[in-house]
Amino acid sequence: MNAHTGFPLPDLTTSLPRAAFRFSPKAAEEATAVLDAAPADIFRQLLDDQESETTLLVARRALHAFLPTADAEAGTDAATDAATDADAIAARVRQARTALEPALAGLRERGSETYRLVLRQRAPLMLLAGCWLDNVSQTATQPSVIVNRLFGQYFFLQGEGTPERGLLARRWRALIELGVHLPEIETVDFLKEAEARPLTALHASFHLALSRLPASFLPEVVGVHYAVNALGIDDLLLGTDTPFLAEAEARAVLAEYLGLTESSPTGARDRQRMTAAIELVLRLEREHTALLGELADWHDGLSLDAKVGRIVARHAPYAGRQHRSVRLGDRRLSDWLDDENMDLAAFVGQFREARQMKPAREGVCRFLRSIKFGGPMFGIFDEHEAAVFTQWAQAIAAGEPADLDFRPNTAGDGQALAWAQALRGSDPADTVLADAPSGLDDRQLFHRVVNIEQFPHILGAARDRAEANLTDAELLFAHGSGGTLTDAEYFDYTPEALMARVDAIYWDKLVDPYQPLTEIPDRDTVIFEQSTFALGSLIDGTWAQRIGNLGRNHRQSDHMLFSIYADEMGRGDLDKNHITLIHQVLASMDIHLPHIRQDEFLEQGDLPDGLYGFSIHQVCLALFPDTLYNEILGYNLGIEMFGLGAMRLHEIQKLRRHNLDAGYEQAHLSIDNFSAGHARQSADIIVSYLDGVRRNSGEEAVQREWRRIWRGYASFAYFVEHKLVGQVLAAQPAAAPAAPAADDAGLLI
């Protein structure tokens, strides 16, 4: 045993130690290009690419721009003392809410067209729906008390496994009921359809940036979570009577965090960081409320000619080539509409005088006839746009003079420019540029992938490691039926074939072979065997920890897999959290390990070196929830079924004989049950996913996707079935890949 004191429970962490963030020079070049681009491009980078170090560097630089206090020296005692009372903070936020409430109520009273425009503008922020909590629960942070409290509220915001009951779905329904129809937030044209101003995109980028680095910015996550929910700007704007997450619930987490900081060695600094984040939210919400007011005033001040100009601008990119024979003034209509710098006022002025707008004998101009049913332009303009054209034609016919003094929409542009400059000039001192080191041993690689926020430059190596393991595991496609606890032999997919294979594994490999042990190993042997399982248990659930993130949680299989991860983390209940359970088991054996994120874990001597490969594979899979999604589904099936049957029952028997904690084993035997638990759910997840593939892309695509899923399952079996892998490799030519290292019992977990 080592001399270190280990990692005590409960985990009272209030922030992780500050450390350098390591990025490759290539990522630095790419991040600079992103931050030099338009605000919408920053938003899209942070939302769309959740697997690259470039995104993490954009996030780090964004947080430095928005949260300079997080990188500054500690402030005065007075500044930190002000943040020790949750009620005082609540009063401060309530005061800000009261000050903003009249402006937001006034926006609800605007005309319906203006109100819908305001709601569309707010939608990119409204539909982020707590994204800053997406990754707060991860291998580097569990089982922190505050992380579990935050995760419990995150699970609630997500609809507790049923997204239709969650906050995001509630807001979508509210927008639709108010006549605002937008594409999903992850679609490429979302910001365009929302007509998002630069300031809106930049504010949304801050929240997304925080969601990418929550372990490193835990105090800020706490502050933002409380402030956004307590202010309730979106509820005020929508006129929602009851907030989805009550302020009292959010305040309880805030108060608990402040209590934890009282005994934390970094408590004063953490309180200051949290308070600075709250103040930033207040500032941003004031800025955005002002933007919405400017936008509403601008829209209400538009002349009828200017409203027509807005409609023309919206459709011009798609219309030019359809009108080559039509002339407007001294130019062809197609030339007008193809001009990226079209003078809208000049166009509308010419359009007013065009013969298409002259009233016919029946009183309706040619243009209005063309957009009605049966006309050549029917269906191009929506009901609202058609109504504007009708009103405009009537005004022209009545002889109303033109008003071509079009005022540009500059809502929020002053503040947006300031934030954009701050982003471009952001250069955090803790950012180190260096290519990933080569030749890392498994302990070093494990430390880096667990602490991926500090080591983003290792992502390429992590991806290569995952792919290599998956490729090696395919050898079991032809030999997997010989496994003791798994059967990774390949078969063509049908739902029935999958369920037949799963049933066979359950009965033939896991349940029927079970016989109670007649001889129990001695205590030291049992403890050693448990130590060979422990490293895998300490990262329980890791493979699915990024599945519920905003922008990628849209399939039924995503929701189902996220629910499994939530179960592994106890749904926010620390006593049911599986990471807590395994620490309790180890403590009963007098094994006291540092946290796996800590530098001290690199030197621990209780867990054998040969076990790291299996855990590295899990974490590496987790880092690529989009490009290795199929493989994660297959791996999930393997590991959830592994919780059943003879092996688990034997471990419980041995632990109980020596009065050791069997809580972790018992929890899995129950929650992974084959009737309705994780094992059955894991098969159902695959069927659900492939059913969507079949409906969208056909049977051939199903088999391609299935092969990737099954190699994910095989990658689990590859580490578990060490003896089988060794036998297969021994029978192959010398160039075959090396078998994974194993513990003395011949089983990796």
Secondary structure in CASP SS format (residue, H / E / C, confidence):
PFRMAT SS
TARGET T0000
AUTHOR 0000-0000-0000
METHOD secondary structure of the structure
MODEL  1
M C 1.00
N C 1.00
A C 1.00
H C 1.00
T C 1.00
G C 1.00
F C 1.00
P C 1.00
L C 1.00
P C 1.00
D E 1.00
L C 1.00
T C 1.00
T C 1.00
S C 1.00
L C 1.00
P C 1.00
R C 1.00
A C 1.00
A C 1.00
F E 1.00
R E 1.00
F E 1.00
S C 1.00
P H 1.00
K H 1.00
A H 1.00
A H 1.00
E H 1.00
E H 1.00
A H 1.00
T H 1.00
A H 1.00
V H 1.00
L H 1.00
D H 1.00
A C 1.00
A C 1.00
P H 1.00
A H 1.00
D H 1.00
I H 1.00
F H 1.00
R H 1.00
Q H 1.00
L H 1.00
L H 1.00
D H 1.00
D C 1.00
Q C 1.00
E C 1.00
S C 1.00
E H 1.00
T H 1.00
T H 1.00
L H 1.00
L H 1.00
V H 1.00
A H 1.00
R H 1.00
R H 1.00
A H 1.00
L H 1.00
H H 1.00
A H 1.00
F H 1.00
L C 1.00
P H 1.00
T H 1.00
A H 1.00
D H 1.00
A C 1.00
E C 1.00
A C 1.00
G C 1.00
T C 1.00
D H 1.00
A H 1.00
A H 1.00
T H 1.00
D H 1.00
A C 1.00
A C 1.00
T C 1.00
D C 1.00
A H 1.00
D H 1.00
A H 1.00
I H 1.00
A H 1.00
A H 1.00
R H 1.00
V H 1.00
R H 1.00
Q H 1.00
A H 1.00
R H 1.00
T H 1.00
A H 1.00
L H 1.00
E H 1.00
P H 1.00
A H 1.00
L H 1.00
A H 1.00
G H 1.00
L H 1.00
R H 1.00
E C 1.00
R C 1.00
G C 1.00
S H 1.00
E H 1.00
T H 1.00
Y H 1.00
R H 1.00
L H 1.00
V H 1.00
L H 1.00
R H 1.00
Q H 1.00
R H 1.00
A H 1.00
P H 1.00
L H 1.00
M H 1.00
L C 1.00
L C 1.00
A C 1.00
G C 1.00
C H 1.00
W H 1.00
L H 1.00
D C 1.00
N C 1.00
V C 1.00
S C 1.00
Q C 1.00
T C 1.00
A C 1.00
T C 1.00
Q C 1.00
P C 1.00
S E 1.00
V H 1.00
I H 1.00
V H 1.00
N H 1.00
R H 1.00
L H 1.00
F H 1.00
G H 1.00
Q H 1.00
Y H 1.00
F H 1.00
F H 1.00
L H 1.00
Q C 1.00
G C 1.00
E C 1.00
G C 1.00
T C 1.00
P H 1.00
E H 1.00
R H 1.00
G C 1.00
L H 1.00
L H 1.00
A H 1.00
R H 1.00
R H 1.00
W H 1.00
R H 1.00
A H 1.00
L H 1.00
I H 1.00
E H 1.00
L C 1.00
G C 1.00
V C 1.00
H C 1.00
L C 1.00
P C 1.00
E C 1.00
I C 1.00
E C 1.00
T C 1.00
V C 1.00
D C 1.00
F H 1.00
L H 1.00
K H 1.00
E H 1.00
A H 1.00
E C 1.00
A C 1.00
R C 1.00
P H 1.00
L H 1.00
T H 1.00
A H 1.00
L H 1.00
H H 1.00
A H 1.00
S H 1.00
F H 1.00
H H 1.00
L H 1.00
A H 1.00
L H 1.00
S H 1.00
R H 1.00
L C 1.00
P C 1.00
A C 1.00
S C 1.00
F C 1.00
L H 1.00
P H 1.00
E H 1.00
V H 1.00
V H 1.00
G H 1.00
V H 1.00
H H 1.00
Y H 1.00
A H 1.00
V H 1.00
N H 1.00
A H 1.00
L H 1.00
G C 1.00
I H 1.00
D H 1.00
D H 1.00
L H 1.00
L H 1.00
L H 1.00
G C 1.00
T C 1.00
D C 1.00
T C 1.00
P C 1.00
F C 1.00
L C 1.00
A C 1.00
E H 1.00
A H 1.00
E H 1.00
A H 1.00
R H 1.00
A H 1.00
V H 1.00
L H 1.00
A H 1.00
E H 1.00
Y H 1.00
L H 1.00
G H 1.00
L H 1.00
T H 1.00
E C 1.00
S C 1.00
S C 1.00
P C 1.00
T C 1.00
G H 1.00
A H 1.00
R H 1.00
D H 1.00
R H 1.00
Q H 1.00
R H 1.00
M H 1.00
T H 1.00
A H 1.00
A H 1.00
I H 1.00
E H 1.00
L H 1.00
V H 1.00
L H 1.00
R H 1.00
L H 1.00
E H 1.00
R H 1.00
E H 1.00
H H 1.00
T H 1.00
A H 1.00
L H 1.00
L H 1.00
G H 1.00
E H 1.00
L H 1.00
A H 1.00
D H 1.00
W H 1.00
H H 1.00
D H 1.00
G C 1.00
L C 1.00
S C 1.00
L H 1.00
D H 1.00
A H 1.00
K H 1.00
V H 1.00
G H 1.00
R H 1.00
I H 1.00
V H 1.00
A H 1.00
R H 1.00
H H 1.00
A H 1.00
P H 1.00
Y H 1.00
A C 1.00
G H 1.00
R H 1.00
Q H 1.00
H H 1.00
R C 1.00
S C 1.00
V C 1.00
R E 1.00
L E 1.00
G C 1.00
D C 1.00
R E 1.00
R E 1.00
L H 1.00
S H 1.00
D H 1.00
W H 1.00
L H 1.00
D H 1.00
D C 1.00
E C 1.00
N C 1.00
M C 1.00
D C 1.00
L H 1.00
A H 1.00
A H 1.00
F H 1.00
V H 1.00
G H 1.00
Q H 1.00
F H 1.00
R H 1.00
E H 1.00
A C 1.00
R H 1.00
Q H 1.00
M H 1.00
K C 1.00
P C 1.00
A C 1.00
R C 1.00
E C 1.00
G C 1.00
V C 1.00
C C 1.00
R H 1.00
F H 1.00
L H 1.00
R H 1.00
S H 1.00
I H 1.00
K C 1.00
F C 1.00
G C 1.00
G C 1.00
P C 1.00
M C 1.00
F C 1.00
G C 1.00
I C 1.00
F C 1.00
D C 1.00
E H 1.00
H H 1.00
E H 1.00
A H 1.00
A H 1.00
V H 1.00
F H 1.00
T H 1.00
Q H 1.00
W H 1.00
A H 1.00
Q H 1.00
A H 1.00
I H 1.00
A H 1.00
A C 1.00
G C 1.00
E C 1.00
P C 1.00
A C 1.00
D C 1.00
L C 1.00
D C 1.00
F C 1.00
R C 1.00
P C 1.00
N C 1.00
T C 1.00
A C 1.00
G C 1.00
D H 1.00
G H 1.00
Q H 1.00
A H 1.00
L H 1.00
A H 1.00
W H 1.00
A H 1.00
Q H 1.00
A H 1.00
L H 1.00
R H 1.00
G C 1.00
S C 1.00
D C 1.00
P C 1.00
A C 1.00
D C 1.00
T E 1.00
V E 1.00
L E 1.00
A C 1.00
D C 1.00
A C 1.00
P C 1.00
S C 1.00
G C 1.00
L C 1.00
D C 1.00
D H 1.00
R H 1.00
Q H 1.00
L H 1.00
F H 1.00
H H 1.00
R H 1.00
V H 1.00
V H 1.00
N C 1.00
I C 1.00
E C 1.00
Q C 1.00
F C 1.00
P H 1.00
H H 1.00
I H 1.00
L H 1.00
G H 1.00
A H 1.00
A H 1.00
R H 1.00
D H 1.00
R H 1.00
A H 1.00
E H 1.00
A H 1.00
N H 1.00
L H 1.00
T H 1.00
D H 1.00
A H 1.00
E C 1.00
L C 1.00
L H 1.00
F H 1.00
A H 1.00
H H 1.00
G H 1.00
S H 1.00
G H 1.00
G C 1.00
T C 1.00
L C 1.00
T C 1.00
D C 1.00
A C 1.00
E C 1.00
Y C 1.00
F C 1.00
D C 1.00
Y C 1.00
T C 1.00
P H 1.00
E H 1.00
A H 1.00
L H 1.00
M H 1.00
A H 1.00
R H 1.00
V H 1.00
D H 1.00
A H 1.00
I H 1.00
Y H 1.00
W H 1.00
D H 1.00
K H 1.00
L H 1.00
V H 1.00
D C 1.00
P C 1.00
Y C 1.00
Q C 1.00
P C 1.00
L C 1.00
T C 1.00
E C 1.00
I C 1.00
P C 1.00
D C 1.00
R H 1.00
D H 1.00
T H 1.00
V H 1.00
I H 1.00
F H 1.00
E H 1.00
Q H 1.00
S H 1.00
T H 1.00
F H 1.00
A H 1.00
L H 1.00
G H 1.00
S H 1.00
L C 1.00
I C 1.00
D C 1.00
G C 1.00
T H 1.00
W H 1.00
A H 1.00
Q C 1.00
R C 1.00
I C 1.00
G C 1.00
N C 1.00
L C 1.00
G C 1.00
R C 1.00
N C 1.00
H C 1.00
R C 1.00
Q H 1.00
S H 1.00
D H 1.00
H H 1.00
M H 1.00
L H 1.00
F H 1.00
S H 1.00
I H 1.00
Y H 1.00
A H 1.00
D H 1.00
E H 1.00
M C 1.00
G H 1.00
R H 1.00
G H 1.00
D C 1.00
L H 1.00
D H 1.00
K H 1.00
N C 1.00
H H 1.00
I H 1.00
T H 1.00
L H 1.00
I H 1.00
H H 1.00
Q H 1.00
V H 1.00
L H 1.00
A H 1.00
S H 1.00
M C 1.00
D C 1.00
I C 1.00
H C 1.00
L C 1.00
P C 1.00
H C 1.00
I C 1.00
R C 1.00
Q C 1.00
D H 1.00
E H 1.00
F H 1.00
L H 1.00
E H 1.00
Q C 1.00
G C 1.00
D C 1.00
L C 1.00
P C 1.00
D H 1.00
G H 1.00
L H 1.00
Y H 1.00
G H 1.00
F H 1.00
S H 1.00
I H 1.00
H H 1.00
Q H 1.00
V H 1.00
C H 1.00
L H 1.00
A H 1.00
L C 1.00
F C 1.00
P C 1.00
D C 1.00
T C 1.00
L C 1.00
Y H 1.00
N H 1.00
E H 1.00
I H 1.00
L H 1.00
G H 1.00
Y H 1.00
N H 1.00
L H 1.00
G H 1.00
I H 1.00
E H 1.00
M H 1.00
F C 1.00
G C 1.00
L C 1.00
G C 1.00
A H 1.00
M H 1.00
R H 1.00
L H 1.00
H H 1.00
E H 1.00
I H 1.00
Q H 1.00
K H 1.00
L H 1.00
R H 1.00
R H 1.00
H C 1.00
N C 1.00
L C 1.00
D C 1.00
A C 1.00
G H 1.00
Y H 1.00
E H 1.00
Q H 1.00
A H 1.00
H H 1.00
L H 1.00
S H 1.00
I H 1.00
D C 1.00
N C 1.00
F C 1.00
S C 1.00
A C 1.00
G C 1.00
H H 1.00
A H 1.00
R H 1.00
Q H 1.00
S H 1.00
A H 1.00
D H 1.00
I H 1.00
I H 1.00
V H 1.00
S H 1.00
Y H 1.00
L H 1.00
D H 1.00
G H 1.00
V H 1.00
R H 1.00
R H 1.00
N H 1.00
S H 1.00
G C 1.00
E H 1.00
E H 1.00
A H 1.00
V H 1.00
Q H 1.00
R H 1.00
E H 1.00
W H 1.00
R H 1.00
R H 1.00
I H 1.00
W H 1.00
R H 1.00
G H 1.00
Y H 1.00
A H 1.00
S H 1.00
F H 1.00
A H 1.00
Y H 1.00
F H 1.00
V H 1.00
E C 1.00
H H 1.00
K H 1.00
L H 1.00
V H 1.00
G H 1.00
Q H 1.00
V H 1.00
L H 1.00
A H 1.00
A C 1.00
Q C 1.00
P C 1.00
A C 1.00
A C 1.00
A C 1.00
P C 1.00
A C 1.00
A C 1.00
P C 1.00
A C 1.00
A C 1.00
D C 1.00
D C 1.00
A C 1.00
G C 1.00
L C 1.00
L C 1.00
I C 1.00
END
